[in-house]
Amino acid sequence: MNTFFIALLLIGAGGLQTLATFRLYLLMKILAVTAIIGGCGLGVYDATTRIFQPTNPIICNYEWLQIFTFSLKIDAVSAFFLVPIFAISAIAALYSFQYMHDKERSADTANNYFFYSLLILSMALVVCANNLITFALTWELMSISSFFLVIYDVHKKSVRNAGYLYFIFTQAGALFIFAGFGFLYSHTGSFAFDTLASIPDSAKLIAFILILIGCGSKAGIMPLHIWLPYAHPAAPSHVSAIMSGVMIKIGIYGIVRFYLLLAPTSVLFGQIVITLGIITGSLGVVYAIGKQDIKKILAYSSVENIGIILLGLGIGMLGTATGNTTMAAFGFAGGLLHMLNHSIFKSLLFMGAGAVIHQAKTGDSNQLGGLMKKMPVTGGTFLIGSISISGLPPFNGFISEVLIYYGAFQGLSLHGASFLLSTLTIISLAVIGGLAAGCFTKTVGVVFLGEPRTQSAANASEAGSLMIVSQLILAALCLLIGIWPDYFIQAAFLASQAIPLIADFETIQFMPLMTNIARTSALFLLLFIIVAIIRKLFYVGKKITRAGTWGCGFTQPSVRMQYTGTSYADTMVSFYRPLILLQKKYSGIRKIFPGKTTYSSYVHDTSEIGLNFFIVRPILFILAKLRWIQHGNIQLYIGYIVLAIVAMLLFL
């Protein structure tokens, strides 16, 4: 049997057995985690082999009742996306073993593992789908399984609301995808992928926009991102890691796959994607800075990184349309590599956030502080993830952004709108990187440094050993790709060669440049380690005392004198007030001897406000006016059915 199918069977068996063994809590978890990790390990091996040693891509063609064919195909692009699907899912499963620790909720835990395995299977099948029907079926399976994972704590009203919002967005996105499929079928008369490139250019643009909206809703492209800051805080942390680190990338896969299938020649495709990338990346990081809940910060940061991925893909599309081979190759390779890198460091950050919430009992950064002393491993790995996501050396985020930069600089030789968008891409990447550094300086500083702001933060201790191991593995991957990126860059270029223009693109002449950049980063890390060792040696044998921080003239400084996340971010957020809604409430000081004063600040998502005002409210208003239709009279209900049948017969 094919290794890929053995991997899927193991993962499926791991989830299915939980429904029978949930009363044996520990055994159920051991079997589930072992089977999922084993299956995912096989999946990673099979996918990496297919990237570097291409084989027959068709692995399944099953015809059902002569109606449609369930067809699967693994090419280099599919294999590249399968790597993070299997790798991150395995690490998150290991993390979940200690994170899911409540024996009183044995049945809920079993259901969680069942839908977790179903989500892994569905994501793997989506990226292998080889016709419209197979893609649609597996996409819906992915959406439904992830919905049940989000509502794990369904007894909480906030979780139910987050689940409903996610379900609405995921189904609305699916409707756009299916509309695009219907439009494609009307031109080809076939469900096969191979026929899509033959439709007219104008039809290609319409179909791509419909699919872009549908897949963009899953990916979190602005303004279709609203569900992310609600669903991620609601879901268990290992689920948040998978959804943000992997599942939203399936939306990116859909965009890439249908771009390849449609094979357009117009520059408009790349220009649209770059524009969306600039908006999504820039505003995503600004909203992340303005939030105080650690999981909401990470959710908006995911939106930001989807923007960076779109910038890379848009540069690749623009290079393809203009015949600029180097621009196309580096754009696509950079976008795909950043997809892989983001799956690693964002999963690491969500696991770190989960450990903090698990141990300190809160995710509000303004209620934390001083956790680097209490949770040194979690704090250290979270710092590595923060440096990585900020695109700084010597970690992996820097490498993929360098590739996108290089591709964008190739676009400066173009003219008109293409030149302008290439320039804006370079500027946007710089701005996003600076703001991301500010965002995670705030997060690390407020959460892990200083003194504990509450008793729960003061009582926190390091997370369980398996949770720590999961974070250490991901942190090691961030460093590995940062200082030894050759293998991963080569894999990204091999996946990019699905584009005919760059099918024969030679990377040999560019690899020394990438290698030198990585080695420079490694040298910087080595110097840092040497300085740290020298500092340690200087303190050997010396007495080290501890004392309170200087209180700037105050004799009894308190933890309330520390910077909060709100105050730290105020200047950066206020700069973007024309683009975001910042609400402040301040009671002021009106007396010589003032009493209690209050101050609060909240950043509202303008997309959410606009959606509520222009879509939700009008729909609710119309539905309220039509409420009289639902009156409980069975005779009239039968009349409605008869009228509907008559109308259908007349139409036909």
C-alpha positions in Angstrom: 0.0 0.0 0.0 1.1 3.6 -0.7 3.0 5.2 2.2 0.6 8.2 2.0 -2.4 6.0 2.6 -0.8 4.1 5.4 -0.1 7.5 7.1 -3.8 8.5 6.7 -5.0 5.1 8.0 -2.8 5.5 11.1 -4.0 9.0 11.8 -7.6 8.0 11.3 -7.3 5.0 13.5 -5.8 7.1 16.2 -8.8 9.4 16.2 -11.4 6.7 15.8 -10.3 4.5 18.6 -10.9 7.3 21.1 -14.7 6.8 20.7 -14.3 3.3 22.0 -11.7 3.8 24.7 -12.7 7.2 26.2 -13.5 5.6 29.5 -9.8 4.5 29.8 -8.6 8.1 29.8 -4.8 7.6 29.9 -4.8 4.7 27.5 -7.1 6.6 25.1 -4.7 9.5 25.0 -1.6 7.3 24.6 -3.1 5.4 21.7 -4.4 8.6 20.0 -1.1 10.6 20.3 1.1 7.6 19.3 -1.0 6.8 16.2 -1.2 10.4 15.1 2.5 11.0 15.6 3.3 7.8 13.8 1.1 8.5 10.9 2.3 12.1 10.6 5.9 10.9 10.7 5.2 8.6 7.7 3.4 11.5 6.0 6.4 13.9 6.4 8.8 11.2 5.0 6.6 10.5 2.0 6.1 14.3 1.3 9.8 15.2 1.5 10.7 12.2 -0.7 8.2 13.4 -3.3 9.6 16.9 -3.3 13.2 15.8 -4.0 12.5 12.6 -5.9 9.4 13.2 -8.0 7.4 10.0 -8.7 4.1 9.3 -10.4 1.8 12.1 -9.0 -1.6 10.3 -9.4 -2.2 8.1 -6.4 -6.0 7.5 -6.5 -8.8 7.5 -9.0 -12.0 6.1 -7.6 -15.2 6.4 -9.6 -18.4 6.6 -7.5 -21.6 5.3 -9.2 -20.4 6.7 -12.5 -21.3 10.2 -11.2 -17.9 11.6 -10.2 -14.4 10.5 -9.7 -12.7 10.9 -6.3 -9.2 11.7 -7.6 -6.0 12.4 -5.6 -2.7 13.7 -7.0 0.5 14.7 -5.2 2.8 16.9 -7.1 5.7 19.1 -5.7 3.3 21.9 -4.6 1.0 19.4 -2.8 4.0 17.7 -1.2 5.4 21.0 0.0 2.1 21.8 1.8 1.9 18.3 3.2 5.1 18.8 5.1 3.8 21.4 7.6 0.4 19.6 7.8 2.0 16.4 9.0 4.9 17.9 10.9 3.1 20.5 13.0 0.1 18.2 13.6 2.5 15.6 15.1 4.2 18.2 17.4 0.8 19.6 18.5 -0.5 16.1 19.3 2.6 15.6 21.6 1.8 19.0 23.2 -1.8 18.1 23.7 -1.0 15.0 25.8 -0.4 17.1 28.9 -2.4 20.1 27.8 -5.6 18.0 27.7 -5.4 16.8 31.4 -9.0 16.9 32.7 -10.2 13.3 33.4 -13.6 14.6 34.2 -14.0 15.6 30.5 -12.9 12.2 29.1 -15.7 12.1 26.5 -14.9 15.7 25.4 -11.2 14.9 25.1 -12.0 11.8 23.0 -14.2 13.9 20.7 -11.4 16.5 20.4 -8.9 13.8 19.3 -11.4 12.4 16.9 -12.0 15.7 15.1 -8.3 16.5 15.4 -7.4 13.5 13.4 -10.3 14.2 11.0 -8.9 17.7 10.5 -5.4 16.4 9.6 -6.9 13.9 7.1 -9.1 16.5 5.5 -6.3 19.1 5.1 -4.0 16.4 3.6 -6.8 15.4 1.2 -7.6 19.0 0.2 -4.0 19.6 -1.0 -4.1 16.3 -3.0 -7.5 16.8 -4.6 -7.4 16.5 -8.4 -10.8 17.6 -9.4 -13.5 20.1 -8.4 -15.8 17.6 -6.6 -12.9 16.1 -4.6 -11.7 19.5 -3.6 -15.2 20.6 -2.5 -15.9 17.5 -0.4 -12.6 17.5 1.4 -12.8 21.3 2.0 -16.2 20.9 3.7 -14.8 18.1 5.8 -12.0 20.3 6.9 -14.4 23.2 7.8 -16.8 21.0 9.8 -14.0 19.2 11.8 -12.3 22.5 12.7 -15.6 23.9 13.8 -16.1 21.1 16.4 -12.5 21.7 17.6 -13.2 25.4 18.1 -16.2 24.7 20.3 -14.4 22.3 22.7 -15.5 24.5 25.7 -19.1 24.7 24.3 -20.5 25.4 27.8 -19.0 28.9 27.6 -21.1 31.5 25.8 -18.0 33.3 24.3 -16.9 30.0 22.8 -20.3 29.3 21.3 -20.4 32.8 19.8 -16.8 32.3 18.4 -17.9 28.9 16.9 -21.0 30.4 15.3 -18.9 33.2 13.8 -16.3 30.8 12.5 -19.0 28.6 11.0 -20.7 31.5 9.2 -17.4 32.7 7.7 -16.2 29.3 6.7 -19.5 28.4 5.0 -19.8 31.8 3.3 -16.3 31.3 2.0 -17.3 27.8 0.8 -20.2 29.3 -1.1 -17.9 31.6 -3.0 -15.6 28.7 -3.9 -18.5 26.6 -5.1 -19.8 29.6 -7.1 -16.3 29.7 -8.7 -16.5 26.0 -9.4 -19.9 26.3 -10.9 -18.7 29.1 -13.1 -15.7 27.0 -14.3 -18.0 24.0 -14.9 -20.2 26.2 -17.1 -17.3 26.9 -19.4 -15.6 23.4 -19.4 -18.5 21.0 -18.8 -16.0 19.0 -16.7 -15.0 18.6 -13.1 -11.4 17.8 -14.1 -8.6 20.2 -13.2 -6.8 19.7 -16.5 -9.5 21.5 -18.5 -9.5 24.8 -16.6 -6.6 26.5 -18.5 -8.7 26.4 -21.7 -11.4 28.9 -20.6 -11.3 32.5 -21.9 -9.0 35.0 -20.1 -12.0 37.2 -18.9 -13.6 34.1 -17.4 -10.3 33.2 -15.7 -10.3 36.5 -13.8 -13.9 36.1 -12.6 -13.3 32.5 -11.5 -10.0 33.5 -9.7 -11.7 36.4 -7.9 -14.5 34.1 -6.6 -12.1 31.5 -5.5 -9.8 34.2 -4.0 -12.6 35.4 -1.8 -13.6 31.9 -0.7 -10.0 30.8 0.1 -9.2 34.2 1.4 -11.9 33.8 4.0 -10.2 30.7 5.3 -6.7 32.3 5.1 -7.7 35.4 7.0 -7.2 38.0 4.2 -8.6 41.4 5.2 -11.5 42.2 5.5 -12.4 38.5 5.7 -10.3 37.9 8.8 -12.8 38.7 11.5 -13.3 35.1 12.8 -9.6 34.7 13.6 -9.4 36.8 16.8 -12.5 35.1 18.2 -11.9 31.4 17.2 -8.2 31.2 18.2 -8.7 32.4 21.8 -11.7 30.1 22.1 -10.0 26.9 20.9 -7.6 24.8 23.0 -4.0 26.0 22.4 -2.9 22.9 20.4 -5.9 23.4 18.1 -5.1 27.2 17.8 -1.5 26.1 16.8 -2.9 23.9 14.0 -5.6 26.3 12.8 -3.2 29.3 12.7 0.0 27.5 11.8 -1.5 25.1 9.2 -5.2 25.3 8.4 -5.3 28.9 7.3 -2.5 28.0 4.8 -4.9 25.7 3.1 -6.6 28.9 2.0 -3.2 30.0 0.5 -2.9 26.5 -1.1 -6.3 27.1 -2.8 -5.1 30.4 -4.2 -1.8 28.9 -5.5 -3.4 25.8 -6.9 -6.1 27.5 -9.0 -3.7 30.1 -10.2 -1.5 27.3 -11.5 -4.5 25.5 -13.0 -5.9 28.6 -14.7 -2.4 29.6 -16.0 -3.4 33.3 -16.6 -1.1 35.7 -18.5 -2.5 39.0 -17.2 -0.6 41.2 -14.7 -3.9 42.0 -13.0 -3.8 38.7 -11.0 -0.5 39.6 -9.4 -1.5 43.2 -8.8 -4.7 42.2 -7.0 -2.8 39.7 -4.8 -0.1 42.3 -3.9 -2.7 44.9 -3.1 -4.5 42.5 -0.7 -1.1 41.6 0.8 -0.2 45.2 1.5 -3.5 45.9 3.2 -3.6 42.6 5.1 0.0 42.7 6.3 0.1 46.3 7.3 -3.3 46.5 9.2 -2.9 43.0 10.7 0.2 44.0 12.6 -1.3 47.3 13.7 -4.3 45.5 15.2 -1.9 43.0 16.8 -0.1 45.8 18.6 -3.3 47.2 19.9 -4.6 44.0 21.5 -3.8 42.9 25.0 -5.1 39.3 25.0 -2.1 37.2 24.1 -4.0 34.9 21.8 -5.7 37.8 20.0 -2.3 39.3 19.5 -1.2 36.1 17.8 -4.4 35.8 15.8 -3.9 39.3 14.3 -0.2 38.5 13.8 -1.4 35.5 11.7 -3.3 38.0 9.5 -0.1 40.0 9.1 1.9 37.0 8.0 -0.8 35.9 5.5 -0.2 39.4 4.1 3.5 38.7 3.8 2.8 35.4 2.0 0.5 37.1 -0.4 3.2 39.7 -1.2 5.6 36.9 -2.1 3.0 35.1 -4.2 1.9 38.4 -5.9 5.5 39.2 -6.8 5.7 35.7 -8.3 2.5 36.2 -10.3 3.7 39.6 -11.5 7.0 38.2 -12.6 5.3 35.3 -14.4 3.0 37.7 -16.3 5.9 40.0 -17.3 8.3 37.2 -18.2 10.7 38.1 -15.4 12.0 34.6 -14.5 14.1 35.6 -11.5 11.3 37.7 -10.0 8.8 34.9 -10.5 11.1 32.3 -9.0 12.0 34.3 -5.9 8.5 35.6 -5.3 6.9 32.1 -5.3 9.8 30.5 -3.4 9.7 33.2 -0.8 6.0 33.0 -0.4 6.0 29.2 -0.1 9.0 29.2 2.3 7.3 31.9 4.5 4.2 29.7 4.6 6.4 26.9 6.0 8.3 29.2 8.4 5.1 30.8 9.7 3.6 27.3 10.4 6.6 26.7 12.6 7.0 29.9 14.6 3.3 30.7 14.9 2.7 27.2 16.3 5.5 27.7 18.7 4.0 31.0 19.8 0.5 29.6 20.3 2.0 26.7 22.3 3.9 29.2 24.4 0.7 31.2 24.9 -1.2 28.1 25.8 1.5 27.2 28.4 1.2 30.7 30.0 -2.6 30.5 30.1 -2.4 27.0 31.4 -0.1 27.9 34.3 -1.0 31.5 35.0 -4.8 31.1 34.5 -5.1 34.2 32.3 -4.3 35.4 28.8 -4.5 39.1 29.5 -1.0 40.4 29.1 -1.7 43.3 31.6 -2.4 40.7 34.3 0.9 38.9 33.7 4.6 39.8 34.0 7.8 38.3 35.5 7.2 34.9 33.9 10.7 34.6 32.5 11.8 33.7 36.0 8.9 31.4 36.6 8.8 29.7 33.2 12.3 30.1 31.7 12.0 27.5 29.0 8.6 28.7 27.8 9.9 32.3 28.0 13.0 31.5 26.1 11.2 29.6 23.3 8.6 32.3 23.1 11.4 34.8 22.6 12.8 32.7 19.8 9.4 32.6 18.1 9.1 36.4 18.6 12.4 37.1 16.9 11.5 34.7 14.1 8.1 36.2 13.4 9.7 39.7 13.4 11.9 38.6 10.5 15.2 39.1 12.3 18.4 37.0 12.0 19.5 34.3 12.8 16.0 32.7 12.6 13.8 31.4 9.8 11.5 34.3 9.3 14.5 36.4 8.1 15.4 33.9 5.3 12.0 33.7 3.6 11.6 37.5 3.8 15.0 37.9 2.1 13.7 35.8 -0.8 10.6 38.0 -1.1 12.7 41.2 -0.9 15.0 39.9 -3.7 12.0 39.1 -5.9 10.5 42.5 -5.3 13.7 44.3 -6.1 13.7 42.5 -9.5 10.3 44.2 -10.1 11.9 47.7 -10.1 12.8 47.2 -13.7 9.1 47.0 -14.7 6.9 50.0 -15.6 3.6 51.6 -14.6 1.5 50.0 -11.9 3.8 46.9 -11.7 6.8 49.1 -10.8 4.7 51.0 -8.2 3.4 47.8 -6.6 6.9 46.3 -6.5 8.1 49.4 -4.7 5.2 49.3 -2.3 6.0 45.7 -1.6 9.5 46.6 -0.5 8.2 49.5 1.7 5.4 47.4 3.2 7.8 44.5 4.1 10.0 47.0 5.9 7.1 48.7 7.7 5.5 45.3 8.7 8.9 44.0 10.0 9.4 47.1 12.1 5.9 47.0 13.5 6.1 43.3 14.2 9.3 43.9 16.2 7.5 46.5 18.2 4.5 44.2 18.7 6.5 41.3 20.1 8.8 43.6 22.1 5.7 44.7 23.8 4.3 41.1 24.2 7.6 39.6 25.6 8.3 42.6 27.8 4.9 42.8 29.4 4.3 39.1 29.7 7.7 37.7 30.6 9.8 40.6 32.0 9.3 42.9 35.0 7.4 41.8 38.1 4.2 39.7 38.3 1.2 42.0 38.2 -1.2 39.5 39.9 -1.0 36.6 42.4 -1.8 34.0 39.7 1.2 35.2 37.6 3.4 35.1 40.8 2.3 31.5 41.4 3.0 30.3 37.9 5.5 27.5 37.3 7.0 25.8 34.2 4.6 23.8 32.0 4.7 20.0 31.7 7.7 18.2 30.1 5.9 17.2 26.9 4.6 20.7 26.4 8.2 22.0 26.9 9.6 19.4 24.5 7.1 20.4 21.8 8.2 24.0 22.1 11.9 23.1 22.1 11.5 21.1 18.8 9.8 24.1 17.1 12.4 26.6 18.5 15.1 24.3 17.1 13.5 24.3 13.7 13.4 28.1 13.7 17.1 28.2 14.4 17.9 25.3 11.9 16.2 27.0 9.0 17.8 30.3 9.9 21.4 29.1 9.9 21.2 26.2 7.5 18.5 27.1 5.0 19.9 25.4 1.9 17.7 22.3 2.0 14.5 24.3 2.7 15.2 27.0 0.1 15.9 24.3 -2.5 12.6 22.6 -1.6 10.7 25.9 -2.0 12.3 26.4 -5.5 11.4 22.9 -6.5 7.8 23.4 -5.5 7.8 26.8 -7.4 8.9 25.0 -10.6 5.3 24.0 -11.2 5.1 27.4 -13.0 6.1 26.8 -16.6 8.2 30.0 -16.8 10.5 28.8 -14.0 10.4 25.1 -14.6 14.1 25.2 -15.7 15.2 28.0 -13.4 18.7 27.3 -12.1 19.2 28.2 -8.4 22.9 27.2 -8.3 24.0 30.8 -9.1 21.9 32.2 -6.3 22.5 29.6 -3.5 25.9 31.1 -2.5 24.2 34.4 -1.8 21.6 32.7 0.4 24.3 30.6 2.1 26.4 33.6 2.9 23.5 35.4 4.4 22.7 32.4 6.6 26.3 32.0 7.6 26.5 35.7 8.6 23.5 35.1 10.8 25.2 32.1 12.3 28.3 34.1 12.9 26.2 36.7 14.7 24.7 34.0 16.9 28.2 32.6 17.7 29.5 36.0 18.8 26.4 36.4 21.0 27.1 33.0 22.6 30.8 33.9 23.1 29.9 37.2 24.8 27.4 35.5 27.0 30.0 32.9 28.1 32.6 35.6 28.8 30.1 37.5 30.9 29.3 34.3 32.8 33.0 33.7 33.5 33.5 37.2 34.8 30.8 36.5 37.4 32.3 33.2 38.6 33.0 33.4 42.3 31.4 36.8 42.8 28.5 37.3 45.2 25.3 38.3 43.4 22.6 40.1 45.4 19.0 40.9 44.5 17.3 44.3 45.3 14.2 46.1 44.2 14.3 48.2 41.0 15.2 51.9 41.5 11.9 53.6 42.1 12.8 57.0 40.6 12.3 58.8 43.9 9.4 56.7 45.1 10.2 54.8 48.4 7.7 52.1 47.8 7.4 51.3 44.0 4.7 48.8 43.1 4.1 46.6 40.1 1.4 49.2 38.9 4.3 51.5 38.0 5.4 49.2 35.2 4.5 49.7 31.6 1.3 48.0 30.5 0.8 46.6 27.1 -1.7 49.4 26.5 0.7 52.2 27.4 3.6 50.7 25.5 1.5 50.4 22.3 -0.3 53.7 22.5 2.2 55.7 20.4 2.4 53.2 17.6 -1.4 52.6 17.5 -2.2 56.3 17.6 -0.1 56.9 14.5 -2.5 54.7 12.5 -5.7 56.3 13.9 -7.0 57.3 10.4 -7.1 53.6 9.5 -8.3 52.1 12.8 -10.8 53.1 15.5 -9.1 53.8 18.8 -11.5 54.4 21.7 -10.1 56.0 24.9 -11.8 56.7 28.2 -10.1 58.9 30.8 -11.7 60.4 33.9 -9.0 63.1 34.2 -7.6 64.9 37.2 -9.8 67.8 38.3 -8.9 68.4 42.0 -5.8 69.4 43.9 -6.1 66.1 45.9 -7.6 63.8 43.2 -9.5 60.7 44.0 -9.5 57.5 41.9 -8.9 58.1 38.2 -9.6 55.6 35.4 -8.1 55.1 32.0 -9.0 52.5 29.3 -8.1 52.1 25.7 -9.5 49.7 23.1 -8.7 49.2 19.4 -11.8 48.3 17.4 -11.6 46.4 14.2 -13.0 48.6 11.4 -13.7 45.6 9.2 -15.9 44.1 11.9 -17.7 47.4 12.4 -18.2 47.8 8.7 -19.5 44.3 8.3 -21.9 44.7 11.1 -23.2 48.0 9.9 -23.5 47.3 6.1 -24.3 43.6 6.1 -25.4 42.2 9.4 -27.8 44.9 10.5 -29.6 45.2 7.1 -30.0 41.4 7.0 -31.4 41.3 10.6 -33.7 44.2 9.7 -35.1 42.4 6.7 -35.5 39.1 8.5 -37.4 40.9 11.4 -39.8 42.3 8.8 -40.3 38.8 7.4 -40.9 37.2 10.8 -44.6 37.1 10.2 -44.1 34.3 7.7 -43.2 31.9 10.6 -46.5 31.8 12.4 -47.0 28.1 13.3 -50.0 27.5 10.9 -49.3 24.1 9.2 -51.8 24.8 6.4 -50.0 27.9 5.3 -46.7 26.0 5.4 -48.1 23.4 3.1 -49.3 26.3 0.9 -45.7 27.6 0.7 -44.5 24.2 -0.4 -47.1 24.0 -3.1 -46.3 27.5 -4.4 -42.6 26.7 -4.5 -43.3 23.5 -6.5 -45.5 25.4 -9.0 -42.9 28.2 -9.3 -40.2 25.6 -10.0 -42.3 23.8 -12.6 -43.0 27.1 -14.4 -39.3 28.0 -14.4 -38.4 24.6 -15.8 
